[in-house]
Amino acid sequence: MGSVLIDRSSWPQDGRIGRITAGEYAGLYLLLAAEINGSWAFYISKDPRTGKSDELAHDDFWAEDEGAPRLVEEMAVEWAADSEDEALEKEIFDIRSEWHKRRRRGSVIRSLFRRPAQSD
């Protein structure tokens, strides 16, 4: 795990996952995703592998571009290595699979409404 620049232009489309080490959410995991309209989604969860599902701690909220880096810094997030990111997300959040389904549906719907190219 290491430090990462919170930058919308280079942020992965599916976000990044890390462990929060300070503050109110210390010990929980964060999935940080760049959203539309200059906001970031903070998805927070306890590791479901370490407790009972009815006792899981979780939260989510959104922050503006200007505030997101400060919040991540205050949380002292230790980012997962790229090689661990996908497996951790699936085990802890499993949100990305739904995002991928929605994107596929959206691209299918857009392709249905595109007009075929007209030849002159």
N, C-alpha and C positions, 0 to 999 in steps of 0.2 A: 504494500500500500504506500502511496506517496502523495505529494501535493500536486494540485492541478489548477491551471488558470481557468476561471469561470468566464468563458467567452462564447457567446451565442454563435458566432461564425464558425467556430471549430468544434463545438459541442456535438457529441454523437446524437443522431436522430432518436435513438432509444434511451438516451440519458446515460448516467453513470451511477454506480452503486459504491457506497463507502460506509464505514463504521463511524458513528458519532462518538467522540471521546470526551466532550465537555458540555456542561450546561444541563438544561432540563431533560434532554433526550440522550444523555450519555449512556453508552452501552447498546443503543439501538442502531438500526441500519437506516440509511438514507438512499433513496433513489431520486436523483435530481434530473429533471427533464426541462428543456427549453420549450416553452409554450408559445402561443401566438400573442400578438399585441404587447410585446415587451415584458412578458411575465415568465416566471419559472415555477414549476410545480415541485414541491417538496413532499415526497411520499416517505413516511417514517414507519418502521415496524420493528418489533422485537423479533428475534430469530425464532420461528415456529418450531424448530427442531429442539429447542431447549426448554419448552414449557407446555402447559395445557392450552389447547386452542381457545378455551373460554376465558383464559387469563392473558391473552395477548395484548400487549400495549401497541397502539398504532395511532397515527394522526396524519393529516395532510393539510397543506395550505399552499397559497401562492404568494410570490413576492415579485416586485418590479425589478427590472434589469439593474437599477442602481443599488438596490438593497440586497440582492441575492449573494454577491461575493462576501459582504460583511456578515451575513447570517451563517454562511458556510464556514467562515473564519472563526466566528464565535463558537460554532459547534465543534471546531477542531476536527474536521472530517479527515479520516485516513482512507483514501480512495483505494479500491480493490485494483489489483493488477488486471490488465486487459484479459489475460488468460483465465482469470477467475470470475470476471464480471458476469458473464452469461449464466453460469451455473448458480452463482449466488442469487442473482435476480430471480431465477426460476424457483429456487428453494424458499426464498424469503417473501417475495412479492407476487410473482407470476402475473404481472400486469402486461408485460410486453406481448405475450401471445394474443391477448385481446386487441392491443394496438395494431398488431400485424393483420388480424382478421378485418378490422375496420378499414385499414388502408387498402387491403385487397378489394373489399366490397366497394369502397369509394372509387378505385380505379376502374372496376368493372362497370359501375354506373356511369362514370364519365365517358368511358369508351362507347357505351350504348347510345349516348346523346351526341356524340361527335358526328358531324356530317362527313360522308366520304368526299375525298378530293374530287373536284369537278375538272374534267379535261376540256380544254377549249378546242 
